[in-house]
């Protein structure tokens, strides 16, 4: 995912669904494609909720966020399985990355 700030390097997000489109995906960041595990802090955006130390993204559009916040299971933060869930996740991540001008966590 390329930040709007073209001077910043792209992020590589690994988005993994257990049940598409009915459940939100797991989301982590890695240094390169094909790498297993979770990336170093330098692979993670410095945006709010992107917690490289916990190896999760605590946002309503992630499995990790939904597990941590039972209150997100209903109302405006509930998972939307209609439309294009992949695009919904990608657009949210892109917005978060651009909000911090493409800065990295580490």
Protein Blocks (a to p, Z undefined) as FASTA:
>chain_A
ZZfblmbccdddddddfbdckbccdddddfbehiacjddfklpccbehiafknopacdfk
bfklmmmmmmlmgcjlbccfehjlklmmmmmmmmmmmmnnopafZZ
